[in-house]
Amino acid sequence: MQQIEQLLQTSANLFKHLGNIPKGEERDDYIIVINNMLDKRGTIMENLMKEGFRLDNQNRIHRTLLELDNGIKERLAVVMNTVKQDMANLQKTKKSEQQYYNPYSNVRVMDGMYYDKKN
């Protein structure tokens, strides 16, 4: 029962941590903490599976674990989408900046050539 309580506590802490997504430089530390918590949670789950743990829907703790797991999945998806959106915006900004500094980089011209069709 000790490991189930650890899993419940770790899952609750992870769920709480995923509740607020920081901006800017703080996000790197935020993601590192998420990875550490997921690793810890995964280790506890592996140990439970080795002991032959089975999920019982009649047990209150097991239902709470299931609800927390679904909430963690949803919040992780939100975090991933936020990071993906920020990366897309960064790429867009880089492209716009390059276009600003060199507006003719994508223009294909053959300088010095003139064709006269009059023969």
MDTraj code that builds the backbone (N, CA, C; nanometers):
import mdtraj as md
import numpy as np

residues = "MET GLN GLN ILE GLU GLN LEU LEU GLN THR SER ALA ASN LEU PHE LYS HIS LEU GLY ASN ILE PRO LYS GLY GLU GLU ARG ASP ASP TYR ILE ILE VAL ILE ASN ASN MET LEU ASP LYS ARG GLY THR ILE MET GLU ASN LEU MET LYS GLU GLY PHE ARG LEU ASP ASN GLN ASN ARG ILE HIS ARG THR LEU LEU GLU LEU ASP ASN GLY ILE LYS GLU ARG LEU ALA VAL VAL MET ASN THR VAL LYS GLN ASP MET ALA ASN LEU GLN LYS THR LYS LYS SER GLU GLN GLN TYR TYR ASN PRO TYR SER ASN VAL ARG VAL MET ASP GLY MET TYR TYR ASP LYS LYS ASN".split()
xyz = np.array([
    [0.0825, -0.1198, 0.0000],
    [0.0000, 0.0000, 0.0000],
    [0.0864, 0.1255, 0.0000],
    [0.2075, 0.1140, 0.0458],
    [0.2989, 0.2281, 0.0537],
    [0.3239, 0.2880, -0.0849],
    [0.3476, 0.2029, -0.1851],
    [0.3776, 0.2537, -0.3187],
    [0.2557, 0.3169, -0.3854],
    [0.1399, 0.2671, -0.3550],
    [0.0188, 0.3278, -0.4108],
    [0.0032, 0.4698, -0.3571],
    [0.0307, 0.4877, -0.2294],
    [0.0237, 0.6221, -0.1709],
    [0.1302, 0.7144, -0.2302],
    [0.2492, 0.6610, -0.2565],
    [0.3542, 0.7398, -0.3216],
    [0.3107, 0.7798, -0.4620],
    [0.2513, 0.6853, -0.5335],
    [0.2034, 0.7147, -0.6686],
    [0.0949, 0.8212, -0.6652],
    [0.0052, 0.8105, -0.5706],
    [-0.1020, 0.9086, -0.5567],
    [-0.0446, 1.0466, -0.5263],
    [0.0512, 1.0532, -0.4352],
    [0.1110, 1.1817, -0.3985],
    [0.1909, 1.2407, -0.5155],
    [0.2693, 1.1581, -0.5831],
    [0.3482, 1.2056, -0.6970],
    [0.2567, 1.2526, -0.8098],
    [0.1504, 1.1786, -0.8353],
    [0.0550, 1.2172, -0.9403],
    [-0.0138, 1.3480, -0.9059],
    [-0.0515, 1.3644, -0.7806],
    [-0.1168, 1.4885, -0.7385],
    [-0.0214, 1.6069, -0.7515],
    [0.1047, 1.5874, -0.7137],
    [0.2037, 1.6955, -0.7271],
    [0.2263, 1.7319, -0.8731],
    [0.2335, 1.6311, -0.9595],
    [0.2516, 1.6562, -1.1024],
    [0.1312, 1.7301, -1.1600],
    [0.0119, 1.6856, -1.1222],
    [-0.1108, 1.7509, -1.1695],
    [-0.1128, 1.8979, -1.1272],
    [-0.0743, 1.9232, -1.0041],
    [-0.0714, 2.0605, -0.9529],
    [0.0341, 2.1430, -1.0269],
    [0.1512, 2.0837, -1.0502],
    [0.2602, 2.1545, -1.1182],
    [0.2222, 2.1903, -1.2618],
    [0.1460, 2.1038, -1.3269],
    [0.1062, 2.1285, -1.4661],
    [-0.0019, 2.2355, -1.4774],
    [-0.0540, 2.2808, -1.3656],
    [-0.1639, 2.3768, -1.3656],
    [-0.1287, 2.5140, -1.4181],
    [-0.0059, 2.5585, -1.3978],
    [0.0313, 2.6921, -1.4450],
    [0.1576, 2.6829, -1.5296],
    [0.1500, 2.7354, -1.6504],
    [0.2617, 2.7290, -1.7450],
    [0.3331, 2.8634, -1.7436],
    [0.4606, 2.8651, -1.7037],
    [0.5336, 2.9923, -1.7014],
    [0.5747, 3.0366, -1.8416],
    [0.6130, 3.1611, -1.8524],
    [0.6569, 3.2187, -1.9799],
    [0.8078, 3.2376, -1.9768],
    [0.8669, 3.2420, -2.0931],
    [1.0067, 3.2799, -2.1068],
    [1.1068, 3.1823, -2.0496],
    [1.2063, 3.2384, -1.9810],
    [1.3201, 3.1617, -1.9310],
    [1.2818, 3.0602, -1.8241],
    [1.1755, 3.0839, -1.7517],
    [1.1331, 2.9927, -1.6454],
    [1.0833, 2.8596, -1.7010],
    [1.0476, 2.8580, -1.8282],
    [0.9894, 2.7379, -1.8875],
    [1.0884, 2.6221, -1.8922],
    [1.2170, 2.6501, -1.9105],
    [1.3164, 2.5426, -1.9141],
    [1.3190, 2.4659, -1.7824],
    [1.3238, 2.5379, -1.6716],
    [1.3227, 2.4733, -1.5401],
    [1.1907, 2.3998, -1.5169],
    [1.0827, 2.4579, -1.5633],
    [0.9497, 2.3990, -1.5509],
    [0.9450, 2.2628, -1.6207],
    [1.0008, 2.2552, -1.7413],
    [1.0004, 2.1306, -1.8180],
    [1.0929, 2.0272, -1.7531],
    [1.2055, 2.0720, -1.6978],
    [1.2957, 1.9797, -1.6284],
    [1.2256, 1.9169, -1.5080],
    [1.1512, 1.9986, -1.4332],
    [1.0775, 1.9464, -1.3172],
    [0.9714, 1.8466, -1.3631],
    [0.9034, 1.8759, -1.4728],
    [0.8021, 1.7833, -1.5259],
    [0.8666, 1.6494, -1.5607],
    [0.9810, 1.6538, -1.6305],
    [1.0497, 1.5297, -1.6673],
    [1.0903, 1.4493, -1.5443],
    [1.1425, 1.5171, -1.4428],
    [1.1823, 1.4467, -1.3201],
    [1.0621, 1.3827, -1.2522],
    [0.9510, 1.4551, -1.2460],
    [0.8308, 1.4010, -1.1824],
    [0.7755, 1.2821, -1.2614],
    [0.7785, 1.2923, -1.3946],
    [0.7309, 1.1811, -1.4775],
    [0.8200, 1.0588, -1.4609],
    [0.9512, 1.0803, -1.4508],
    [1.0431, 0.9680, -1.4282],
    [1.0157, 0.9000, -1.2945],
    [0.9975, 0.9808, -1.1915],
    [0.9698, 0.9259, -1.0577],
    [0.8386, 0.8476, -1.0588],
    [0.7394, 0.9054, -1.1239],
    [0.6080, 0.8409, -1.1320],
    [0.6171, 0.7099, -1.2111],
    [0.6942, 0.7129, -1.3196],
    [0.7120, 0.5922, -1.4001],
    [0.7816, 0.4815, -1.3234],
    [0.8812, 0.5163, -1.2428],
    [0.9517, 0.4172, -1.1606],
    [0.8570, 0.3527, -1.0603],
    [0.7754, 0.4348, -0.9969],
    [0.6793, 0.3816, -0.8988],
    [0.5796, 0.2890, -0.9685],
    [0.5342, 0.3286, -1.0879],
    [0.4381, 0.2462, -1.1612],
    [0.5007, 0.1135, -1.2040],
    [0.6276, 0.1164, -1.2458],
    [0.6956, -0.0079, -1.2826],
    [0.7041, -0.1022, -1.1631],
    [0.7392, -0.0472, -1.0476],
    [0.7479, -0.1298, -0.9266],
    [0.6124, -0.1904, -0.8906],
    [0.5070, -0.1122, -0.9073],
    [0.3726, -0.1640, -0.8791],
    [0.3353, -0.2757, -0.9763],
    [0.3714, -0.2580, -1.1035],
    [0.3390, -0.3605, -1.2028],
    [0.4153, -0.4900, -1.1751],
    [0.5397, -0.4780, -1.1262],
    [0.6179, -0.5972, -1.0913],
    [0.5534, -0.6739, -0.9764],
    [0.4883, -0.5995, -0.8873],
    [0.4206, -0.6630, -0.7734],
    [0.2847, -0.7209, -0.8134],
    [0.2417, -0.6963, -0.9363],
    [0.1149, -0.7504, -0.9829],
    [-0.0043, -0.6606, -0.9530],
    [0.0172, -0.5321, -0.9495],
    [-0.0902, -0.4358, -0.9209],
    [-0.1945, -0.4377, -1.0323],
    [-0.3184, -0.4412, -0.9935],
    [-0.4310, -0.4333, -1.0881],
    [-0.5230, -0.3205, -1.0438],
    [-0.5732, -0.2445, -1.1409],
    [-0.6613, -0.1314, -1.1125],
    [-0.8016, -0.1831, -1.0821],
    [-0.8572, -0.1392, -0.9719],
    [-0.9907, -0.1799, -0.9285],
    [-1.0787, -0.0553, -0.9240],
    [-1.1808, -0.0498, -1.0068],
    [-1.2682, 0.0673, -1.0134],
    [-1.3529, 0.0861, -0.8878],
    [-1.3645, -0.0163, -0.8062],
    [-1.4427, -0.0050, -0.6830],
    [-1.3639, 0.0633, -0.5709],
    [-1.2330, 0.0636, -0.5831],
    [-1.1465, 0.1228, -0.4816],
    [-1.1376, 0.2742, -0.5039],
    [-1.1570, 0.3518, -0.3983],
    [-1.1572, 0.4981, -0.4083],
    [-1.0208, 0.5517, -0.4526],
    [-0.9134, 0.4970, -0.3982],
    [-0.7782, 0.5431, -0.4333],
    [-0.7491, 0.5142, -0.5806],
    [-0.7907, 0.3993, -0.6269],
    [-0.7674, 0.3633, -0.7669],
    [-0.8448, 0.4552, -0.8614],
    [-0.9678, 0.4888, -0.8255],
    [-1.0453, 0.5831, -0.9076],
    [-0.9797, 0.7205, -0.9087],
    [-0.9291, 0.7631, -0.7936],
    [-0.8602, 0.8918, -0.7852],
    [-0.7359, 0.8906, -0.8737],
    [-0.6612, 0.7799, -0.8712],
    [-0.5430, 0.7671, -0.9567],
    [-0.5808, 0.7764, -1.1041],
    [-0.6891, 0.7121, -1.1408],
    [-0.7342, 0.7147, -1.2797],
    [-0.7744, 0.8561, -1.3216],
    [-0.8457, 0.9267, -1.2356],
    [-0.8851, 1.0646, -1.2649],
    [-0.7627, 1.1556, -1.2756],
    [-0.6677, 1.1376, -1.1849],
    [-0.5447, 1.2171, -1.1908],
    [-0.4673, 1.1884, -1.3194],
    [-0.4628, 1.0622, -1.3587],
    [-0.3919, 1.0251, -1.4813],
    [-0.4540, 1.0922, -1.6033],
    [-0.5870, 1.0928, -1.6102],
    [-0.6550, 1.1592, -1.7219],
    [-0.6292, 1.3100, -1.7200],
    [-0.6320, 1.3695, -1.6002],
    [-0.6039, 1.5126, -1.5887],
    [-0.4605, 1.5455, -1.6268],
    [-0.3672, 1.4598, -1.5883],
    [-0.2258, 1.4815, -1.6233],
    [-0.2078, 1.4749, -1.7743],
    [-0.2719, 1.3783, -1.8383],
    [-0.2628, 1.3667, -1.9845],
    [-0.3152, 1.4929, -2.0524],
    [-0.4284, 1.5435, -2.0057],
    [-0.4863, 1.6648, -2.0651],
    [-0.3936, 1.7846, -2.0465],
    [-0.3408, 1.8007, -1.9252],
    [-0.2545, 1.9159, -1.8987],
    [-0.1215, 1.9039, -1.9716],
    [-0.0687, 1.7824, -1.9858],
    [0.0541, 1.7641, -2.0629],
    [0.0313, 1.7994, -2.2096],
    [-0.0869, 1.7666, -2.2617],
    [-0.1189, 1.8020, -2.3999],
    [-0.1226, 1.9539, -2.4166],
    [-0.1769, 2.0244, -2.3177],
    [-0.1812, 2.1708, -2.3224],
    [-0.0398, 2.2281, -2.3209],
    [0.0460, 2.1726, -2.2334],
    [0.1846, 2.2199, -2.2260],
    [0.2556, 2.1950, -2.3585],
    [0.2366, 2.0769, -2.4157],
    [0.3006, 2.0443, -2.5442],
    [0.2522, 2.1384, -2.6545],
    [0.1235, 2.1655, -2.6593],
    [0.0707, 2.2554, -2.7612],
    [0.1252, 2.3965, -2.7440],
    [0.1399, 2.4407, -2.6197],
    [0.1954, 2.5731, -2.5931],
    [0.3396, 2.5819, -2.6403],
    [0.4173, 2.4791, -2.6112],
    [0.5574, 2.4776, -2.6545],
    [0.5668, 2.4708, -2.8071],
    [0.4833, 2.3887, -2.8694],
    [0.4824, 2.3800, -3.0162],
    [0.4459, 2.5144, -3.0789],
    [0.3470, 2.5824, -3.0217],
    [0.3060, 2.7126, -3.0738],
    [0.4189, 2.8141, -3.0603],
    [0.4879, 2.8125, -2.9460],
    [0.6003, 2.9040, -2.9263],
    [0.7129, 2.8755, -3.0253],
    [0.7379, 2.7473, -3.0518],
    [0.8424, 2.7123, -3.1484],
    [0.8038, 2.7578, -3.2885],
    [0.6771, 2.7415, -3.3258],
    [0.6309, 2.7860, -3.4569],
    [0.6424, 2.9383, -3.4682],
    [0.6061, 3.0093, -3.3625],
    [0.6179, 3.1555, -3.3630],
    [0.7631, 3.1992, -3.3741],
    [0.8528, 3.1269, -3.3079],
    [0.9952, 3.1588, -3.3158],
    [1.0475, 3.1393, -3.4574],
    [1.0087, 3.0299, -3.5211],
    [1.0514, 3.0060, -3.6597],
    [0.9969, 3.1138, -3.7526],
    [0.8735, 3.1528, -3.7303],
    [0.8113, 3.2569, -3.8116],
    [0.8846, 3.3903, -3.7922],
    [0.9210, 3.4201, -3.6686],
    [0.9937, 3.5429, -3.6379],
    [1.1308, 3.5423, -3.7033],
    [1.1996, 3.4283, -3.6968],
    [1.3313, 3.4170, -3.7602],
    [1.3216, 3.4400, -3.9111],
    [1.2202, 3.3802, -3.9725],
    [1.2023, 3.3950, -4.1174],
    [1.1724, 3.5405, -4.1522],
    [1.0871, 3.6047, -4.0726],
    [1.0540, 3.7451, -4.0980],
    [1.1770, 3.8337, -4.0801],
    [1.2584, 3.8021, -3.9807],
    [1.3789, 3.8811, -3.9561],
    [1.4783, 3.8659, -4.0712],
    [1.4934, 3.7445, -4.1211],
    [1.5832, 3.7221, -4.2345],
    [1.5321, 3.7948, -4.3581],
    [1.4021, 3.7937, -4.3779],
    [1.3445, 3.8626, -4.4926],
    [1.3618, 4.0134, -4.4799],
    [1.3570, 4.0643, -4.3580],
    [1.3746, 4.2072, -4.3358],
    [1.5171, 4.2488, -4.3688],
    [1.6152, 4.1707, -4.3241],
    [1.7549, 4.2054, -4.3483],
    [1.7959, 4.1836, -4.4928],
    [1.7397, 4.0866, -4.5609],
    [1.7736, 4.0593, -4.7001],
    [1.6447, 4.0314, -4.7772],
    [1.5740, 4.1365, -4.8187],
    [1.4430, 4.1168, -4.8818],
    [1.4499, 4.0494, -5.0188],
    [1.5660, 4.0481, -5.0809],
    [1.5778, 3.9915, -5.2150],
    [1.6431, 3.8540, -5.2151],
    [1.6494, 3.7880, -5.1023],
    [1.7161, 3.6581, -5.0957],
    [1.6403, 3.5492, -5.1718],
    [1.5106, 3.5621, -5.1839],
    [1.4313, 3.4601, -5.2524],
    [1.4046, 3.4934, -5.3985],
    [1.4538, 3.6063, -5.4449],
    [1.4300, 3.6463, -5.5830],
    [1.5349, 3.5798, -5.6718],
    [1.4906, 3.5141, -5.7765],
    [1.5800, 3.4481, -5.8707],
    [1.5882, 3.5335, -5.9973],
    [1.7043, 3.5921, -6.0188],
    [1.7221, 3.6788, -6.1347],
    [1.8537, 3.6420, -6.2011],
    [1.8552, 3.6517, -6.3276],
    [1.9798, 3.6311, -6.4017],
    [2.0278, 3.7684, -6.4448],
    [2.1172, 3.8261, -6.3688],
    [2.1678, 3.9600, -6.3967],
    [2.2528, 3.9613, -6.5234],
    [2.2370, 4.0688, -6.5970],
    [2.3216, 4.0904, -6.7142],
    [2.2759, 4.0195, -6.8396],
    [2.1651, 3.9518, -6.8350],
    [2.1207, 3.8805, -6.9550],
    [1.9950, 3.9478, -7.0081],
    [1.9984, 3.9729, -7.1368],
    [1.8837, 4.0332, -7.2015],
    [1.8619, 3.9589, -7.3317],
    [1.7431, 3.9134, -7.3516],
    [1.7123, 3.8425, -7.4757],
    [1.6246, 3.9291, -7.5632],
    [1.6684, 3.9450, -7.6871],
    [1.5904, 4.0208, -7.7837],
    [1.5353, 3.9219, -7.8838],
    [1.4069, 3.9210, -7.9017],
    [1.3446, 3.8237, -7.9890],
    [1.3437, 3.8687, -8.1337],
    [1.3905, 3.9902, -8.1614],
    [1.3916, 4.0368, -8.3004],
    [1.5130, 3.9776, -8.3710],
    [1.4898, 3.9066, -8.4714],
    [1.5996, 3.8496, -8.5480],
    [1.6002, 3.8984, -8.6874],
])
top = md.Topology()
chain = top.add_chain()
for i, resn in enumerate(residues, 1):
    res = top.add_residue(resn, chain, resSeq=i)
    for name in ("N", "CA", "C"):
        top.add_atom(name, md.element.get_by_symbol(name[0]), res)
traj = md.Trajectory(xyz[None], top)
